[in-house]
Amino acid sequence: MKKLTVIIEKGDSDNYGAHVPKLPGCISEGDTLEEVKANIKEAIIEHLEALADFNEVPEELDINNLKFQFKLDLPSFSKAFTWINVSALADEAGINPSLVRQYTSGKKYPSEKQAGLIQQAINRLSEDLGRVQLI
């Protein structure tokens, strides 16, 4: 099963935009993260069906057996997960909170190293939450 990477970014009008690097021209948008995911899945299927009409579907992509990997930029992540405290995330990542706020607002973009530190902090949060058991 081939994973197809979908990039989700915060749009200009406070919505989400999505595109698929492997399928140039395959784009969509939505008001919520769930909506943009559903819309881009539909757009991908339509795009692959159109390519199939011309026998141009990339051979590694099976329209009936697709799995999606969604990658979010920091502004769309922040918009989707408003309950995550940006300052606490910054502290966990070891990055200045003011700088992370600029990343999540889209005013600045993190370096690969900074993005990696933030990703690691998010992964730790996910693992910690996965171990919680409430009584």
C-alpha positions as CSV (number, residue, x, y, z in Angstrom):
1,M,0.0,0.0,0.0
2,K,1.5,3.3,-1.1
3,K,1.3,6.3,1.2
4,L,0.5,9.5,-0.6
5,T,1.7,12.6,1.1
6,V,-0.8,15.5,1.4
7,I,0.5,18.9,2.5
8,I,-2.0,21.0,4.5
9,E,-1.4,24.7,5.0
10,K,-3.4,27.5,6.6
11,G,-5.1,29.5,3.8
12,D,-5.2,33.3,3.5
13,S,-8.9,33.5,4.4
14,D,-8.5,31.5,7.7
15,N,-9.3,28.2,6.0
16,Y,-7.1,25.3,5.1
17,G,-5.5,24.5,1.7
18,A,-4.2,21.1,0.6
19,H,-2.0,19.9,-2.2
20,V,-0.4,16.6,-3.2
21,P,3.3,17.0,-4.4
22,K,3.1,13.7,-6.3
23,L,0.1,14.9,-8.2
24,P,0.7,18.4,-9.6
25,G,-2.5,20.4,-9.8
26,C,-4.3,18.3,-7.3
27,I,-5.5,20.8,-4.7
28,S,-8.4,21.5,-2.4
29,E,-9.5,23.6,0.5
30,G,-11.9,23.4,3.5
31,D,-13.0,25.4,6.5
32,T,-11.9,22.7,9.0
33,L,-9.1,20.2,9.1
34,E,-11.6,17.3,8.7
35,E,-13.3,19.1,5.7
36,V,-10.0,19.7,3.9
37,K,-9.0,16.1,4.4
38,A,-12.3,14.8,3.0
39,N,-12.1,17.3,0.1
40,I,-8.5,16.4,-0.9
41,K,-9.3,12.7,-0.7
42,E,-12.1,13.3,-3.2
43,A,-9.9,15.5,-5.3
44,I,-7.2,12.8,-5.4
45,I,-9.6,10.2,-6.5
46,E,-11.0,12.4,-9.3
47,H,-7.5,13.4,-10.3
48,L,-6.4,9.8,-10.6
49,E,-9.6,8.8,-12.5
50,A,-8.8,11.6,-15.0
51,L,-5.2,10.4,-15.3
52,A,-6.5,6.9,-15.8
53,D,-8.5,8.0,-18.8
54,F,-5.2,8.8,-20.5
55,N,-3.3,5.8,-19.0
56,E,-1.1,8.3,-17.0
57,V,-1.6,7.1,-13.4
58,P,1.8,6.7,-11.7
59,E,2.3,3.0,-11.5
60,E,3.1,3.0,-7.8
61,L,-0.4,4.5,-7.1
62,D,-3.3,2.1,-6.9
63,I,-6.6,4.1,-6.8
64,N,-8.2,1.3,-4.9
65,N,-5.5,1.0,-2.3
66,L,-4.4,4.4,-1.2
67,K,-3.2,5.5,2.3
68,F,-2.7,9.1,3.1
69,Q,0.0,10.8,5.1
70,F,-1.1,14.3,6.1
71,K,1.6,16.9,6.9
72,L,0.6,20.2,8.4
73,D,2.5,23.5,8.5
74,L,2.7,25.1,11.9
75,P,0.0,27.7,11.3
76,S,-2.5,25.0,10.3
77,F,-1.4,22.8,13.2
78,S,-1.9,25.7,15.6
79,K,-5.4,26.4,14.1
80,A,-6.5,22.8,14.3
81,F,-5.2,22.2,17.9
82,T,-6.0,25.4,19.7
83,W,-6.1,23.6,23.0
84,I,-2.3,23.1,22.9
85,N,-0.6,25.9,24.7
86,V,2.0,27.4,22.3
87,S,4.2,28.7,25.1
88,A,4.3,25.3,26.8
89,L,5.0,23.6,23.5
90,A,7.9,26.0,22.9
91,D,9.3,25.3,26.4
92,E,9.1,21.6,25.8
93,A,10.9,22.1,22.4
94,G,13.5,24.3,24.0
95,I,12.7,27.2,21.7
96,N,11.8,30.8,22.6
97,P,8.0,31.0,23.0
98,S,7.8,34.3,21.1
99,L,9.6,32.7,18.1
100,V,7.2,29.7,18.1
101,R,4.2,32.1,18.2
102,Q,5.7,33.8,15.1
103,Y,5.9,30.3,13.4
104,T,2.4,29.4,14.3
105,S,1.1,32.7,13.1
106,G,2.9,32.3,9.7
107,K,5.0,35.5,10.2
108,K,8.2,33.4,10.2
109,Y,9.0,29.9,9.1
110,P,11.1,27.5,11.2
111,S,14.4,26.1,10.0
112,E,14.5,22.4,9.5
113,K,16.3,22.0,12.9
114,Q,13.6,24.2,14.7
115,A,10.8,22.3,13.0
116,G,12.4,19.0,14.1
117,L,12.6,20.2,17.7
118,I,8.9,21.2,17.6
119,Q,8.0,17.8,16.0
120,Q,9.8,16.0,18.8
121,A,8.0,17.9,21.4
122,I,4.6,17.1,19.8
123,N,5.6,13.4,19.6
124,R,6.5,13.4,23.3
125,L,3.2,15.0,24.1
126,S,1.4,12.4,22.0
127,E,3.2,9.6,23.7
128,D,2.6,11.0,27.2
129,L,-1.1,11.4,26.5
130,G,-1.3,7.9,25.1
131,R,0.0,6.6,28.5
132,V,-2.6,8.5,30.6
133,Q,-5.3,6.5,32.2
134,L,-8.1,8.3,34.0
135,I,-9.9,6.9,37.0
